[in-house]
Each structure stands twice: as C-alpha cells, then as structure tokens.
Amino acid sequence: MMDDALKALRARIDGIDDAILQLVSERAGIAQQVGHTKKGEKIYRPEREAQIVRRLRENNPGPLSGEVIERLIREIISSCRALEQATRVAYLGPAGTFSQQAVHKHFGHEAEALAEADIDACFHAVETGRADFAVVPVENSTEGAIARTLDLIVSSPLKICSEVMLPIHQMLMRKHADLEGIARIYGHAQSLAQCQLWLNRHLPGAERISVVSNSDGAVRAAADPDAVTLGSVAAAELYGLTVVEARIEDELSNTTRFLVLGKTDAAPSGRDKTSLVMGARNQPGAIVKLLQPLADAGISMSKLESRPARGSNWEYLFFVVCNGHREDPEMIAALAEIETRAAFLKVLGSYPAASA
C-alpha cells in the first residue's frame, strides 16, 4: 500500500513538472513576442520586474518562502530576457565576491557578470557602454556607507534604476577544516570589521590583513597553510577552501545594500524610492530648510547621509533617500521647492524599493 501511495504521489509530481515545463516555455515564447514588439526598446524594465516579484511574493500560499519564490521567478525572467538580448552587468570583482552574489540575485545567472578591479571601473564600464548596468555596494547595516560609491555618483551621469538588499553571511575558511595554527586572517576591511567580536574572542593572536576583496583573500589563503580568510560560500567553492566556521558576522541581520546603475532610472512601480544629493547654502538653519519641503509634502525619508564635498574644505553634501517616485505630484512640488533653497541639487534616480 505504501508503495502504491508513493507511486501515485510521484506520478502527480511528474505531471506537475510537465505542466511547469509547458508553462515556462509558453512564458518564454510570449516574452520573445514582447521583445519583438518593443522594436529595439530596452529589455530590462526594473519597474515591471519589481511588480511581478512583488505580486508573486504577496500571493504566495507557501510552503516555499517569499525569498525562494523571488529567486525562482528572477531566474525565469533572466532566462527569458537572455533569449532577446545579453545583459552585461559590471560588479566589484573578482569572482566569488558578495557583489557577484548581488548581480545573480537581481539579474539571475543568465546575465553576463563582468568582474571589475574597483568601484571606479564599474562606473566606467557603463559610462563607456562596455556594460549595460553596474551593481555597486552603497551601505552596510553594520559598517555604514561605502564612501567611494557616494563620491562617484555625484559626478557620474549614471542613474540609480534599482536596488538589491543582500544578507551578508561571513564564512571563515582555509585549506583544512580546523582552527589550529592560524597566524593570519585575510579579509576585506568591511568584512574584518563585521566580524571583529568573533575574531577577538576566538583568534585574538592572529594578524588581520586587509585585502582588496575577499576573493583576493581566498586566493592568498589557498596558498598559505597558516592563514584563513573571510568571505562567501561561493568563494570557498570557487577557490577550493573548506568552511571552518559559518556565519561569524557579529550582527546576524548584517545586510549590504547595492545600487543598480544604468543610463536611465526606472518608471513608477507603485512602491518606489528616490535618491537625492544636495548642498546647503552657508546660512543658519540651511539643512532644516532643505528638508522641510519633503516634510511639508508628507514624504518620508529612509536615509540621510553627509559627505565632505570634494574640492571644498569644510563643505558637505547631503545624500537623501525618500519614499516615492520623482514623477509623483508631491515629489515634483517638493523638489521644485528644494531647488530654490539648495546650493546644489541632483536627483540620482527613482527606482523600485527592494523586497525586505
């Protein structure tokens, strides 16, 4: 009886798999028709993809989590998009970094991920047309803003067209699976900072060596029997290392926010953010006056960050992330008023808010 019941369940699974195959193929065919109808218009539409993901997550009956549903549909979208056009995405390399994970999470594995030497090169790749988009880190929930990204985006013509929230789980890895004889710990400065409590407790005597990326640390640890490195599971697999301790980050909710940069930003999706950078005039209460139009319009801010203005001592730029799209009537009015009060104002882009 048990065998008969199991056979019946497996037969149902086979039938469902056949139906999934048929439906995915049908979806791909319709996506091709949409691509032909666009006649050269851009294939990647961040607002449309965000709407699809949001709807499926909200309607998900379980038992699969919303995160799993999002990953599945983004891979399907990625494969359908690739039928029409290759999507080239620059990221902070080399392979195995968290930045590469962010590319795969947002664009799927059918996108062509281009590893770049630094954040500057990611911007340059899109500005020169070598890549269609760039995915760059902008802030970490534990360590704060990525200064280089903020500095570059002020002068770049690129726009923010989407964002990616990536949980960061730091792995301690080396050639063999124990904590004996560790003399050196390689890691990117951000990763070392995110794990400092664990490292202080368990490896207080080991030298901490900052490297340009965790993948660089993995290469070094692979050649150094007395060393460990920090990084992702993907890096361990890529460079032949063993995870000695998993998830050693000090904050279990550790998350990095990445920006997707392109030549244009996104159309309204129904749940959007707008990023601004502004400079205050040298007068009392200038910062309050800059932000007041947002408050008067009922627009909520989710981020306010200050950075020294490059080339001007003791002058600062203020980076603001607020809820809403630049095409919303309330936002249009608020930006017009801010422009009359600001020494400098630039809209960095409007884009769909990432899933939590």
C-alpha positions as CSV (number, residue, x, y, z in Angstrom):
1,M,0.0,0.0,0.0
2,M,2.8,2.4,0.9
3,D,4.5,1.7,-2.5
4,D,1.2,2.4,-4.3
5,A,0.7,5.7,-2.4
6,L,4.3,6.7,-3.1
7,K,3.9,5.9,-6.8
8,A,0.8,8.0,-7.0
9,L,2.5,11.0,-5.4
10,R,5.5,10.7,-7.7
11,A,3.1,10.5,-10.7
12,R,1.4,13.7,-9.6
13,I,4.9,15.4,-9.3
14,D,5.8,14.2,-12.8
15,G,2.5,15.7,-14.1
16,I,3.2,19.0,-12.3
17,D,6.8,19.1,-13.6
18,D,5.4,18.6,-17.2
19,A,3.0,21.4,-16.6
20,I,5.7,23.7,-15.3
21,L,7.8,23.0,-18.3
22,Q,4.9,23.8,-20.7
23,L,4.1,27.0,-18.9
24,V,7.7,28.2,-18.6
25,S,8.1,27.5,-22.4
26,E,4.9,29.4,-23.1
27,R,6.1,32.3,-21.0
28,A,9.4,32.4,-22.8
29,G,7.6,32.5,-26.2
30,I,5.4,35.4,-25.1
31,A,8.4,37.2,-23.7
32,Q,10.0,36.9,-27.2
33,Q,6.9,38.4,-28.7
34,V,7.0,41.3,-26.3
35,G,10.7,41.8,-27.2
36,H,9.8,41.9,-30.9
37,T,7.0,44.3,-30.3
38,K,9.4,46.7,-28.4
39,K,11.5,47.0,-31.6
40,G,14.8,47.9,-30.0
41,E,13.5,49.4,-26.7
42,K,15.3,48.3,-23.6
43,I,14.6,44.7,-22.5
44,Y,15.3,45.2,-18.8
45,R,12.4,47.1,-17.1
46,P,13.1,47.3,-13.4
47,E,9.7,48.6,-12.5
48,R,7.9,45.8,-14.4
49,E,10.1,43.1,-12.9
50,A,9.6,44.6,-9.4
51,Q,5.8,44.4,-9.9
52,I,6.0,40.8,-10.9
53,V,8.2,39.8,-8.0
54,R,6.1,41.8,-5.5
55,R,2.8,40.3,-6.7
56,L,4.0,36.7,-6.5
57,R,5.5,37.2,-3.1
58,E,2.3,38.7,-1.8
59,N,0.2,36.0,-3.3
60,N,2.5,33.1,-2.3
61,P,0.5,30.5,-0.5
62,G,3.6,28.6,0.8
63,P,5.2,26.4,1.9
64,L,8.1,27.9,-0.1
65,S,9.2,31.2,1.4
66,G,8.8,34.5,-0.4
67,E,12.6,34.7,-0.8
68,V,12.6,31.3,-2.7
69,I,9.7,32.4,-4.9
70,E,11.6,35.6,-5.8
71,R,14.7,33.7,-6.6
72,L,12.8,31.3,-8.9
73,I,10.9,34.0,-10.8
74,R,14.0,36.1,-11.3
75,E,15.9,33.2,-12.8
76,I,13.0,32.6,-15.2
77,I,12.9,36.3,-16.1
78,S,16.7,36.2,-16.6
79,S,16.4,33.3,-19.0
80,C,13.6,34.9,-20.9
81,R,15.5,38.2,-21.2
82,A,18.6,36.4,-22.5
83,L,16.6,35.0,-25.4
84,E,16.3,38.5,-26.7
85,Q,19.4,40.3,-25.6
86,A,22.5,39.7,-23.5
87,T,22.6,41.8,-20.3
88,R,26.1,42.8,-19.3
89,V,26.5,43.7,-15.6
90,A,29.7,45.1,-14.1
91,Y,30.5,44.3,-10.5
92,L,33.3,44.7,-8.0
93,G,35.3,41.6,-8.6
94,P,36.9,39.2,-8.8
95,A,34.6,36.2,-9.0
96,G,33.2,34.9,-5.7
97,T,32.5,38.3,-4.1
98,F,29.3,39.4,-2.4
99,S,28.9,41.9,-5.3
100,Q,28.7,39.0,-7.7
101,Q,26.1,37.4,-5.5
102,A,24.1,40.6,-5.7
103,V,24.3,40.5,-9.5
104,H,22.9,37.0,-9.5
105,K,20.2,37.7,-7.0
106,H,18.9,40.6,-9.1
107,F,19.6,39.8,-12.7
108,G,19.8,36.0,-12.5
109,H,22.5,33.7,-13.7
110,E,21.8,34.3,-17.4
111,A,23.2,37.8,-17.2
112,E,26.8,38.3,-18.2
113,A,28.6,39.3,-15.0
114,L,31.8,41.4,-15.7
115,A,34.3,41.4,-12.8
116,E,35.9,44.8,-12.4
117,A,39.0,45.8,-10.4
118,D,37.3,48.5,-8.3
119,I,34.1,50.6,-8.0
120,D,35.5,53.3,-10.3
121,A,35.9,50.7,-13.1
122,C,32.2,49.6,-12.5
123,F,31.0,53.1,-13.2
124,H,33.4,53.5,-16.2
125,A,32.2,50.2,-17.8
126,V,28.6,51.5,-18.0
127,E,29.6,55.1,-18.9
128,T,31.6,53.8,-21.9
129,G,29.0,51.2,-23.0
130,R,31.1,48.2,-22.2
131,A,28.4,47.1,-19.7
132,D,24.7,47.8,-19.6
133,F,24.5,48.1,-15.8
134,A,26.7,48.2,-12.8
135,V,25.9,46.7,-9.3
136,V,27.9,48.5,-6.6
137,P,27.7,48.4,-2.8
138,V,26.5,51.7,-1.2
139,E,26.0,50.8,2.5
140,N,26.2,48.0,5.1
141,S,23.9,47.8,8.0
142,T,26.8,47.3,10.4
143,E,29.6,49.4,9.0
144,G,27.6,52.2,7.2
145,A,28.1,53.9,3.9
146,I,30.6,53.0,1.1
147,A,32.3,56.4,0.7
148,R,33.7,55.7,-2.8
149,T,30.3,54.9,-4.3
150,L,28.8,58.1,-2.8
151,D,31.7,60.2,-4.1
152,L,31.5,58.8,-7.7
153,I,27.7,59.0,-8.1
154,V,27.7,62.8,-7.6
155,S,29.6,63.5,-10.8
156,S,28.6,60.4,-12.8
157,P,25.8,60.7,-15.4
158,L,24.5,57.3,-14.4
159,K,21.2,56.9,-12.7
160,I,20.0,54.5,-9.9
161,C,17.5,52.2,-11.6
162,S,17.1,49.6,-8.8
163,E,18.5,48.4,-5.5
164,V,19.4,45.0,-4.1
165,M,19.4,44.0,-0.4
166,L,21.8,41.1,0.2
167,P,22.1,39.4,3.6
168,I,25.9,39.1,4.3
169,H,26.9,35.8,5.9
170,Q,30.7,35.7,6.6
171,M,32.4,32.4,6.4
172,L,35.8,31.6,7.9
173,M,37.6,29.3,5.5
174,R,41.0,27.7,4.8
175,K,42.6,24.7,3.2
176,H,41.8,22.3,6.1
177,A,38.9,22.2,8.5
178,D,40.2,23.2,11.9
179,L,41.3,26.3,13.8
180,E,44.8,25.1,14.7
181,G,47.9,27.1,13.8
182,I,46.2,30.2,12.3
183,A,48.6,33.0,12.1
184,R,46.9,35.3,9.6
185,I,43.4,36.4,8.8
186,Y,42.7,37.8,5.3
187,G,39.6,39.8,4.5
188,H,38.2,43.0,3.0
189,A,38.2,45.8,5.6
190,Q,34.4,45.8,5.7
191,S,34.4,42.0,6.4
192,L,37.0,42.2,9.1
193,A,35.0,45.0,10.8
194,Q,31.8,43.0,10.6
195,C,33.4,40.0,12.4
196,Q,35.7,41.7,14.9
197,L,33.9,40.5,18.0
198,W,34.1,36.8,16.9
199,L,37.7,37.2,15.8
200,N,38.6,38.9,19.1
201,R,37.1,36.0,21.0
202,H,38.4,33.1,19.0
203,L,41.5,34.3,17.2
204,P,42.9,37.1,19.2
205,G,46.6,36.5,18.3
206,A,46.2,36.2,14.6
207,E,47.3,39.0,12.4
208,R,44.5,40.7,10.4
209,I,45.4,41.6,6.9
210,S,43.1,43.8,4.8
211,V,42.9,42.9,1.1
212,V,41.2,44.5,-1.8
213,S,38.5,41.8,-1.9
214,N,37.5,38.7,0.0
215,S,38.2,36.7,-3.2
216,D,41.8,38.1,-3.1
217,G,41.9,36.8,0.4
218,A,40.7,33.4,-0.7
219,V,43.5,33.2,-3.3
220,R,46.1,34.0,-0.6
221,A,44.6,31.6,1.9
222,A,44.6,28.8,-0.7
223,A,48.4,29.3,-0.9
224,D,49.1,29.8,2.8
225,P,48.5,26.9,5.2
226,D,48.7,29.1,8.2
227,A,46.0,31.5,7.0
228,V,42.3,31.8,7.0
229,T,40.1,34.2,5.0
230,L,36.6,35.7,5.3
231,G,34.0,35.5,2.5
232,S,31.1,33.7,1.0
233,V,30.3,30.1,0.5
234,A,30.7,30.7,-3.3
235,A,34.3,31.9,-2.8
236,A,35.1,28.8,-0.7
237,E,33.8,26.5,-3.5
238,L,35.5,28.6,-6.2
239,Y,38.9,28.6,-4.6
240,G,38.9,25.1,-3.1
241,L,38.7,26.1,0.6
242,T,36.9,24.5,3.5
243,V,34.4,26.5,5.6
244,V,35.8,26.1,9.2
245,E,33.2,28.3,10.9
246,A,29.9,29.5,9.3
247,R,28.2,32.9,9.8
248,I,30.7,34.6,12.1
249,E,29.4,38.1,11.5
250,D,28.7,40.0,14.7
251,E,25.2,41.0,13.6
252,L,23.0,38.2,12.4
253,S,20.9,40.7,10.4
254,N,24.0,42.0,8.6
255,T,22.9,43.3,5.2
256,T,24.6,45.2,2.4
257,R,22.5,47.5,0.1
258,F,23.7,47.6,-3.5
259,L,22.7,50.1,-6.2
260,V,21.9,49.1,-9.8
261,L,23.2,51.9,-12.1
262,G,22.3,52.5,-15.7
263,K,21.9,55.2,-18.3
264,T,18.3,55.9,-17.1
265,D,16.3,55.3,-13.9
266,A,13.0,53.4,-13.6
267,A,9.4,54.3,-14.3
268,P,7.0,54.2,-11.3
269,S,6.3,50.7,-10.0
270,G,3.9,51.6,-7.2
271,R,6.4,51.2,-4.4
272,D,9.4,53.3,-5.1
273,K,12.3,55.3,-3.6
274,T,14.1,58.4,-4.9
275,S,17.7,59.2,-4.1
276,L,18.9,62.8,-4.0
277,V,22.1,64.7,-3.2
278,M,22.1,68.3,-2.2
279,G,24.3,71.0,-0.9
280,A,23.3,73.5,1.7
281,R,23.8,77.3,1.5
282,N,26.2,78.7,4.2
283,Q,23.5,80.2,6.4
284,P,21.8,79.3,9.7
285,G,19.2,76.6,9.5
286,A,20.1,75.7,5.9
287,I,19.8,72.0,6.3
288,V,16.4,72.2,8.0
289,K,15.2,74.5,5.2
290,L,16.4,71.9,2.6
291,L,14.5,69.1,4.2
292,Q,11.3,71.0,5.1
293,P,9.7,70.7,1.7
294,L,9.8,66.9,2.0
295,A,8.1,67.0,5.4
296,D,5.5,69.5,4.2
297,A,4.7,67.2,1.3
298,G,4.3,64.2,3.7
299,I,7.3,62.4,2.1
300,S,9.2,60.1,4.4
301,M,13.0,59.8,4.4
302,S,14.6,56.5,5.0
303,K,18.2,57.7,4.8
304,L,20.2,60.9,5.4
305,E,24.0,60.8,5.0
306,S,26.5,63.6,4.8
307,R,29.8,63.5,2.9
308,P,32.5,66.2,2.6
309,A,32.2,68.0,-0.8
310,R,35.2,67.0,-2.9
311,G,37.4,70.0,-3.6
312,S,35.9,72.3,-0.9
313,N,37.2,72.2,2.6
314,W,34.5,72.1,5.4
315,E,31.6,72.0,3.0
316,Y,29.3,69.0,2.9
317,L,26.9,67.2,0.6
318,F,23.8,65.5,1.9
319,F,22.5,62.2,0.5
320,V,18.8,61.6,1.0
321,V,16.7,58.5,0.2
322,C,13.0,59.1,0.4
323,N,9.9,57.2,-0.3
324,G,8.1,57.9,-3.6
325,H,8.9,58.5,-7.3
326,R,10.2,61.7,-8.8
327,E,7.1,61.7,-11.1
328,D,4.7,61.7,-8.1
329,P,3.0,65.1,-7.9
330,E,4.1,65.6,-4.2
331,M,7.7,64.8,-5.1
332,I,7.7,67.2,-8.1
333,A,6.5,70.0,-5.9
334,A,8.9,69.2,-3.1
335,L,11.9,69.0,-5.5
336,A,11.0,72.3,-7.1
337,E,11.0,74.0,-3.7
338,I,14.2,72.4,-2.6
339,E,15.9,73.6,-5.8
340,T,15.1,77.2,-4.8
341,R,16.8,76.7,-1.4
342,A,19.8,74.4,-2.3
343,A,23.2,75.4,-3.4
344,F,23.3,72.2,-5.3
345,L,20.6,69.5,-6.1
346,K,20.8,66.3,-8.2
347,V,18.2,63.6,-8.5
348,L,20.2,60.4,-8.5
349,G,17.3,58.3,-9.6
350,S,13.9,56.8,-8.8
351,Y,13.7,53.0,-8.5
352,P,11.6,50.2,-7.1
353,A,12.1,49.5,-3.4
354,A,13.7,46.1,-2.9
355,S,11.9,43.3,-1.1
356,A,12.7,43.2,2.6
